[in-house]
């Protein structure tokens, strides 16, 4: 919500919209710009910002998008919807050119699949009906006229017309030559009158040639006569022209009937062209003002870095000047900025810059600020800027201000952005100041965010002593006696009334008398400014000390990193050595087995001898296994950490370590948790881990979205259940940027259909509702088209 209605205009938002409209190529693009309003849904804002950002990237870094023809084909499609109506040659030609643009754009993004994801969502799931273009091109040529080959009958008519015209011209040329030789004609050759070819004859000779006089000259000395010999031939030509027109209408009616089932698709194409023109205009304007996409946040806050007022930026650039950038933060701690300073020092511009840029972001527009800026989402915009006297309501300037303050107090919340210029002005400062302070105190209790400009000392003192409020000042150059237009957070600013008065040349005696009249309140302010300067110095010293500590910390981090590299190398060496030792143990074991077998053979498998040899072999193997296990356990203890992937030796199952407890590992196996001894696992590299193991959750989510079908059947359901199911489908369709949703509810007595449509009309995301084609269910099916 924006209050009052003229707040957007006073902040300059309306002028921004007009500048964007000037960038549009089509009427429908300009109509979309007229509808731009700040939104308060994070998802929508993010989508529009990304679309503008990606289109700006295309304009600056990629091949031009093939947007050659943008005609308002919605009206043409709506006309085609009517039974018996037919589209003209020009309308079919415009539709054909617009559809070629649509298909070229889709092809452009198909070649860059995944690069411009936000823009791809504009035509995601949009059917490509190239048959429409082929059908139109079969009858309409490149100049927009109907082809003579559009039908066999039309082709015959064109041949007959061409023959009749040649015969008529041939006879007319002969008659003209004969009349000229006889001296009956006036100056000039054949001419056309009333659509008929005539010979200019001198009035006194008009009886010498039989024919029909169509016209005469202004002086009456020349008549324009159609000879009798060609009269019938010209009548035949006229009849053929009527036949041609009737045949063209017949063809246009037939083609229009063929296109009628595609009306919803054509309207979707119109929507795509409108959005493309709209986003293109926003991107072009962003380039003009050197805008970027800030980081969007869900909470009601903002952190602007090197922000500039876009309109001021454009004006100063045309004069070869630059704008002093603005840096400001409004968040949970620093909720309201109380800006003070000299007149013409930039207080109002500072406040308007914050309000306008916030409004632009929530309208999906890029802003002239660093891309590292962070901008949140506010539900309401309240502004009190300028003089709002009301003759009709008999309100003075101050009364108008108080009316707004009352509204702010009644309707503001922690997600409201409030902008108040010259807070408390317009009445006696002795009363205006305390009232303004009380209003500010109550607004602060509601945890509103905003910017307030003032000259009142009591507000500066109140801001200094109150949590949530923060003083700020527009800096002033004392030496040059001129404003610097730089916002400094943390201390109030002086109005520099005496300095400005001195520069203007007010008598010194007058200034001295004025200084003696300054009250105790002003002295408090002076003391406050001195204290703030002292605190500023302390903060500066603390920053210097902090930078030194940061440098020392960076040095320690570097040393730690070098030690980590050294330890990693050491670990690799240990692992290599351990593997070699294990291999040696295995070789010894193999030799022992081979020797035992040989001895058994030598004893000719004597039972007692074999038993004795087996005992010795088991003892040696047990000893070797123990040695290998110890090596392996030491190795595992040294290298396993939380987050590592391991393979359970017994089963070959992959798992991830989520906790280490002495010799035990707590492993995550999918959704299961298991405790396993360290010597039962071996570490594996991330490359060996199956993608299906690591991305199971992501796959489930992707599969869920990929399987979504924008069609729901609620026939036989009770009204409450049907609306519940439709709401779930509606949310998914909007989230995934589907252009439409198909709801099958049946006909019956129409009660369910009426309840569903009444429910859907409450959603501002819904553009329109339409019945299905009669052949495919008629009013038993509702198509929901989204904005």
C-alpha positions, 0 to 999 in steps of 0.5 A: 500500500502507498499512502497518500495516493500522490506519494509515488509521484512526489518520489519521482516513481511516475516519472520513472515509469514514463521514461520506461514507457519511452523505451517500449516498442509496442502498445502492449508493452506501454500498457504493462508499464502503466500497471507497474506497482510495488509488490510485497511478495518476495518470489514475484519481486525476485523473478522480475528483478532477475528477468530485467538483469538477464535482459540487461546482460543480453543487451550488453554482452550477447547477440541482439534478441530478434524482436522485429515485429510486436503487434497487439495480436490479442485483439486479432485473436479475440476477433477470430474467436467470434463465429462467422467473423474473419480476419483481414489480410493486414491482420493475418499479416501482423499475426504472422510477423508476430508469431515469427518473432515469438518462434525466433525468440524461443529459438534464441533461448533454446540455443542458450539453454540454462543461461537465462533461466528467469527469461526462459520461464516466460515461455516455459511450457508454451506450445509452438504452433508453427502450423499457424504461420504455414497456413497464413503464409500459404495465402498472404505474401511478404507485402501483406497482400493475398497471394493469387494462388490462395485458391484455384478460383482466385487464380482463375479470377486473376488471369481473367482480370489480367486478360480483360485489362490488356484487352481494354488497354489495347482498345483504349490506346487505339481509340486514343490514337485515332482521336489524337490524329483527328485532333479531338483530344485535349492535352494529356493521355488516358486518365482515370475517373470514377475508377474507369479509364477515360479519354480527355476530349475537347468539349466541342468534339464530345459527340464525335465519339460514342461513350459515357462522360464521367467528368469534365474539367473545371473550365468545362473545355475538357470532358473525360469520356469512356468509349462505348467500345470498351464500356462492356469490357470495363463492366466485365472487369468491375464484375471480376473485381467483385468476384475477387473480393468475394473469393478473398472473403471466402478464403479469409473466413475459412482460414479464420475458422482454422485458426479459431481453436488456437485462440488461447495459444495466440493470446499466450503468444501476445502475453509473451511479446508484451512481457518481452517488450516490457522487460526489454524497456526496463533493461534499457532504462537500467543501462541508461541509469547504470543500474544493477540488481541488488541482493534481495532479502525477505526482511524489511531492511535495506543497505544501500552502497553508492546509491544514486537518485536515477532522475538526478543522475540523468539530469546531471549527466546531461550537464556533464556532472556527477551525483554524490553517492549515498551509503545508508543502512536501515535494519532492526537496530537502526530503524529510523534515520533522523537526517539534519543539516543545512538547507539545500544540503541534500536532506530531501534528496537523500530521503527521496533516493531511499524511498524511490530506490526501495519502490523501484526494487519492489516494482521489479526494477534495477537500481543505480547502486552497487550490486552488493547492496541489500534490499528487503521487502516492505508491505507499506509505503507512507510519505509526507513530502511537500505542501499538501494544503486542501481547499476542499477540506479546509486544511492548512499545510500543518493540518494536512501534515497532522492528518497524515501523521494520524494515518501513519500511527493508525496503520503503520507496522514493523514492515512499513517504510515511512518518509517524512520531510521537514518533520514538525514544520509548518507551525510554532516550533515551540509546539511543533517540535514536541508534537513531532517528538511524540509522534516519532516516539510512538512510531518507534514503538511500532518498530517502523522503518524510515527516514525523517528530515528535520531542523528541530534540536529536540528531535536530534536529542531524542534520536541520540537517546532513543534505541532504534533511532539514529542521527545522521547529517548532510556534511557542510564545507565550512571553508567553502561555505557550501554543502558536500551532499554526503550523508554521515551516519552517527551524528546530527548536523547543524543548520549552519544558519549563522554561517550562511547568514554571515556569508550572505552579508547579514550585519555582524551586530544582528548576528551577535544579538541572535546568538545571545537569544539562543536558548538552553536547548541549543546549548545542549545540542552543541554539547551533543555535537562535541561529544559525538566528535569525541566518540567519532575519534575513539571509533576511528582509533578502534578501527585502526586497532582492529585493522592491525589485529585483522592483519595479524589474524591473516598472518596466523591464518596463512601460517596455519594453511602452510602447516595444513599443507605440510601435514597433508603431505606427511599424511600421504607419506605415512599412508604410502609407507603403511601400504608398503608394510601391509603388502610386505606382511601379505607377501610373508603370509603367502610364503608361509602358506606355500611353505606349509603346503610344501611340508604337508606334501613332503609328509604325505599328508600325515594327519598328526604332522598336518595338524601341527603345521596348521597350528603353526600357520594359524598362529602366524596368520593371526599375528599378521592380521593383528599387525595389519589391523593395527596399521589400518586402525592407526591410519584410519584414526589419523585421516578420518574426519566428520563429513568423509565418505567411507565404504563398509568393508563387510557389505560395500555400502557407502556412508558418510561420517556424521560423528566420531566417538573413540573407535566408533563411527556414527554413519549416515546411510541415506535416512538411516543412522548406524554405529560401526567400528573404525576398522570395519570401514575404509575411506573413499574419495568423493569421485567414488561416491554415487551421485544418487547417494549424495543427491537423493533429496534434490532428485526427489524434489526435481522429480516432483516438479518435473512430473507436475501437470497443469491440469486437475479433474475435480468432478464428483468432489464436494466444493470444499475438497475441490477448492482445496485441491485447486488451491494446491495446484494453483500455488504450484502453477504460479511458483513454476510460472505456468501460463495457464491451468486447466480445471475439469469440473463438469457441467451439471447444474453449474454450481461447482463451476460458479464457486470455482470461478468466484474463488479464482477471481480473488487471486490477483495473479489470475488474468482471466478465466475461459471456457474450453472449446465446445468440441472439448468440453465447453463450459465444463472445463475452465482455463485459468490464465495467469498475469 
